[in-house]
Amino acid sequence: MKHHYFFILIFALFFSGYYFTASAQMKSCCEPDGVILLSTIKQTPGTLKMVKTLDSIGKNANPEDFYLMNAARMELFKKKLETEKDPYKRLEYYFKYGNEALNAGKTDEAINVIEQVLSAMKLTVENSTPQFKLYFDLLAIAYMRKGELENCAANHTAQSCIIPIRGGGIHKFTTGSEKAIELYSMLLVKYPDDLQSRYLLNIAYMTLGKYPTEVPKQWLIESAVFTKNTSNIILKDVAVAKAVDMNGISGSCVVEDLDNDGLLDIMASSYGLSDQIRYMHQQNDGSFKNETVSTGLVGITGGLNLIHADYNNDGFADFIILRGGWLGKNAKFPFSLIKNNGNNTFEDVTLESGLYSPAPTQTASWGDFNNDGWIDLFVAHENYPCQLFMNIKGKFKDVTVKYGLNLTTFAKGCVWGDINNDGFPDLYISTLGAPNKLLLNKPGKNPGERLFFDISKSAGVEEPLYSFPTWFFDFDNDGWLDIFVSGYDTRRFSLVAEDAARDMLGLPVLGELPRLYHNNGNNTFTDVSVAYDVNHVNYTMGCNFGDIDNDGWLDYYLGTGAPEYTSIIPNKLYHNLAGKKFEDITYATNTGHIQKGHGVAFADIDNDGDQDIYAVIGGAVEGDRFRNVLFENSTISGNQWIKLKLEGTGSNRSAIGARVRIKVKTTTGHFQNFYHTVSTGGSFGSKPLTIAAGLGNATGIEEIEIRWPNAKQSTEIITGVSMNTLVNVKEAAGKQ
C-alpha cells in the first residue's frame, strides 16, 4: 500500500533536485595510519609478486561483492539516486546511502542524509510506524558513533571506551551522546520493550558521566552488574605511551621476539584491502619503534589473522597472514607465508614454498602432525575445502586428500592439540552454522603413516553450532587438554546489544553460548560451561589465554563484537579460580573495552614476570577504526613464575606441541603440578611460543618434565631450576 510519505519524498527529494552535503570528517579518527609509499630496502621477487597480486585484487574488487568497501558502496548508491525515479527504490537507496556513509566513517554525512530524509517525509518517532523505526535506529547509532569519534578516538585517554566509563573516558564533546539519548528516550516511549535501545541509552548516559543517577528509572540497567566481582589485578592501557596503538579495523597480531634480542616485538594487521601490515620493534628502553618501511613488507596488506611458527627451523619466528574471511566465495585472496630473515626484515615466500592458495579464510594452525621435526600447516577455508600442507624441509606439499581432511564447511577456528596424550596432535575445527569437528590423529596401516578420524559426535564437542574462536588448554591442571569454543550467532548480528542487555538484566539470552569442554581422558568430553559459569553470550571474535596473576591457573580474554555499530559490548576477562570456576572480572580490572575486539595475545611484554594483554581493536567496516590496546599488568600478587623457552632439535625448532609439567612445592607443604603446551594459544591472535607459567605460592620447583614432539617422543626431566627467571632448554635428542 502506498503511503503519503512517499509522495512527500518524491516532491522534496526528487523534483526539487535536492542534494545532500557532508561535513568534513575527522581523518585522524576513522582513517588508517599514514600511508606508506615506498620501502627503503630492496624487496624480494616473492614479495613483489604478492604485492602485485594484492594490488590487483584491490583495484579490481567489486564493492557489491565486499561489504567492507563502504566508501565505494556509498558512491554507488549516490549514483543510483541520480537516475532512479521509483519512489520506493529511492527511499531504499537513501537509507543505504546513509548507512554506507556511516560505515565508511562519514558520520556527519550519514547524519545529514538521514535527518533530511526524515524532515522531508515529516517523520517523527511519535508518528512513525515500525516500518520506519530503522531510520531512527540508524540516526541514533550515528550520533553515538559521532561521540565516539570526537572523544574516544580524537581525544583518546587510557580510560576511553572502557566501561564503566569514568575519569578520562567521560566525553568532553557531548553533542553525539546527547542526541543519542534524546532519540533512544523517544524510541523507548514508543517501544518500551526495545532492550537494544535501553542498553545503548545506558551507555550514552555513561559517556556523559550521568550513569546511573540520571538514567530514567524505568530504563536503568542497575549498576550492580559493574560491581558484582572484585579483583586485585591491576591493568592499564598503555598502548599510546608505548607507541603500539596501531589504528585500523579488524585484524590480528603476533607478539614474539622476532629478532631474538630478548625483547618481544609486535606484528599487527588490519582487514582493509589496502591496509598495510605493521611491525613494531621493541627498543632497549621498553618503547616501540614502527619499523614497517624497513621490513621489506611494504605493500603486503589486508590481513584478518596472523599466526606464527618457525617453519624452516632457522631459529627465527615466521608467520602467515590470512585473508578473505567473511567476504564470500568471490574473495579468492591468497594467504601469505612471511619468512623472517632474522635482521628485522621479512619476505613473502608463499609462492616458492608451495603454499599459494586463493580462497577465503581467517583461520589456520601450525602443528607437526607426524612428528618428523618440521612444522606442518592446516588451513581452514570458508565454503572451500580445507587444506593440510605437509612441511618437507621448508617446502610444503598439499596432502589434504591423502589424510582425509578435505572438509568443506564455513570454518571460523582451527587448533591442534593432543587430546589423548599419545604424543600426536589432533585437530579441532569450529564452524558457522554446522557441527564442529574433532579429528583424532591415529596410526595408519603402514609404518609412520597417520590418519584422521572424525570423533566429533562421540566426543560430544559438536556445539555450539554457530562457533568462532577456539583453543586447547588444561584449565584444571589434570594433565589432559580441554577445549574452549566461543559462540558467535550471526543470526542475531543486529541484536547483539539486546543480548548484552538480557545478560545484564538476568533475562534469557537468545544468542549462541560458548562451550567449555572438560577432557574425560577417554576421547570424550563433558560440557561444564554452566558449572564453570562461562555460559554467557559474548559474541567473541578474537581471544586468547594466559595466567594474568601467576597463580598457576589459566585465564582468558575475549575480544567481542559484530559488524553493526550497535554492538557496543565489552570485551571480557575471565579469571580461573583454581580450576573450579571462572569469574568475570572485566569491570573490576578496567578491561571492558567497548570497541570491537579481534586478535589477542597474552605476553610479558615488559619482561617483569607477569603477563600483559595486547588486543587488536576495530570493526568490520572501513569507518570502524580504533586504536589497539596494550593492558600493562602491574599486579602485586606475591605469586611465583617461570618462563621456559624450548628449542627443538629432533622436534620442530620452536617446539610447538611440546608438553610441559612443572611440579612445585607449595607453602602448605603439598605438591602441585602445572601443565602447559607450547603453542600460540587461541585461533585468533598469536602469543609468544615461550611458556610463561605462573607457579602460585610455590616455595620451589621440584622438577620440570618436557615431552618433546619428536619421532621417539622423548622425555626429559630437569631439576635444580630457580623460580622467577627465564630458562632456555635445548632438546637433548640430537640434531636431525
Phi, psi and omega in degrees: 000130182284138183254148181297340178300327183291324179290325174297318180298316180300313183295313187283327189249348183245301184294330180283349181066029184290137175236143179280146174246155182239142173281154178298138181268163181271095186300327182292342183270322192238004176254159181290169174305161185314138182290134177268124186266324182205163180257148179272358177237159180288131179269147182286160179303320180297318178295316181296323177295318179292320177302316180296318179298313181294321178297319179295319178299315181296318182290328185259003182294141180265118181298340177283343178273321191244113187296340183278358176272065194286322178297319178293321179293321177301313179296327178299314181287327175297320181292321179296328180293337182291333184241343184287131180249338181293124185297324179294317179295321181296319178298318178297317182291323178296320178296314181293325176299311179297319181295317180289329174299318177295315180296332180277357182089007177269068191296314180295323177296318178299316180298316179299315180301308185294314183296322182285329172296313180296321179294316180297326180271358183054040181266135170232166177301320185295320184262004182277162174255165178307334180300329184254004180300328183298333176294318181287326174299317181294319180295318181297315181287333174297320177291323175300316180294323177301316178297321179296316182293317183287337185245293185298325182269303186285332180236058190288140171227174180294343181258001183297134174060026176246120181263148000292130185287130181202174176055234182292351178276346179294135184290133174273326177259113197259351187303313183304306182292324179296317178295321178297317178300317179301314182290314181295326177296316178294319179298321181288331174296317181279326182233075187296341180265011181281091185293329179295314177296324179296315179297312182293329174298315178299318179296318180298316176299321181297322181296338180262003181075022185247011177260137359265356193299325186256002176285126177308133189304323183292346182242004182287134167260113193307141182290350180300334180295336182269352182237010185300313183246151178242165180199149175262008179282129184245116180230140180217137179287115180241021185300320180294313181298326181270357180062040176239020183271054179308135183259118181195186174263200185302141182187199184214186185210151165244123172248113186197158174280091190280344177241012176057039177259008179089001181239137182283137178248172181228127169249127184227149183235165175220146195286335185305147185301332180249013182281123184284137170299146184235138178244120179246108188265124182285134179267169183297335181272006178091353175276171179239145178239128177286109182246031183302315186301320184276359183286336188091007184253013179300127183098350175276110193230172163076033182272128174269329181215151178228137176220136186242159177188162176266088189288333185252011175056037178260002177093002179237138184284125175257176179204162175250150175245122184256138187226158169090356180303138178077353189265007173088179187292340179277355181275069182273065181266134175283148168275164182242140166259120182253117179273133178269119181276355175085000181233031183067024168237155185220159177215148178277117182242025184303309184294311185289339180272349179090023184252004184297124185203098182277098178200149184289129176201160169218016180217138177201166182210138177268134176192141179271088189290339180246008176053041179264005177093001178236127188285127181264171185226127172251128180241123181256114183268171177257108180063020169233154180302136175295163182225136172249119179253117177276133180272118178246086179053047175095353173246155186241144178232131179285111181242025186304308184295318181303322184261009173068031182249018180278059179279142175244114181204176176265080187283137179238346177203145174210140181212147173266144174191142184271098187280339184244012177057034177266002177091358179241135184285137174261174190230130176242134181234123174266144185227165180252114177083017180205163179298142175289162185241135170239116183252117181275129180272110185234161177295144174269191182285329183264153180303130179080355182280142176238144177226156181245135182237131181282111178244021186306311185290311182293331179282341177078034185235028184281338182263161000285155183284340172246097189241163177219248186290155184206165175197164168258136169200160180259086189285342181245011176053046177254003177090006179236133182287128177260175184233133166246134176219129186273148171276147177208094190269094181294343178291344183238029181304322183278359184232026180300315181295330176296317178295325176297319178295318180299317180297316181292328182271359180074023179266158178300132177271153185252345179279168181292138181262156176286170176230136170246115184254123177270130181284121181276354178084009181223033182068020172232160181228154176244131178285112182247023184302316181290313182299328182262006174059041175249008184275061178238137181291126185230346182049059185279135176250293176251148179192166178198177183229160178180177182256098190287337181237014176057031178272359178095359184239131190283128178256177176209155180236133184250127170268122192242168174136184178206169184302325184293143177296337181291346182279062179271077184238151186283141164296154191232141175244122180249128183258130181277119181266081175053035176075009183256334185190158172250139181241132178284109181246025183306306187286330179289338183252004179057044179244010183278062180294132185258006167276161186298134182252137179231236187305135184230142174219129168274132181196143175277078189292328182261010175056039178253006174101344176246159186270137174258176180231122172253132182224135176275128185242140179146153186263199189264350182246163189304321185274353184269057181265146175205168181280138172294158182241150171231106178275104179281134185264118176238030180293136173252095186258337186079001180279155181265167182203168171208147174244134182238118175253110184265143177234116180280149171239301170284332175273172173301146191304320181275002173062026177300130182097351177296137180256132185235131173242124180248116180259125181235159171257134185261173180296342179273356181091356179272167177254145180224136175257136174241134187245136179218155174234137177290118180195173175268006175093232184284180185273356180222093188120147189225109183267167183302149177278354171285128178287124175251103189250120170285146183239007177060224183268035181296145173259349178178160178264121179284312179195158173236123178255128178241125175255108187280144179274059179251179184299326181270351185051050182292151181239138176239142173246125181244133178233173178071029182263133178278155176275168174058047180206167173263130180240125175267128182234120178257132183302135183266013185280356180093153183287159181288000000 
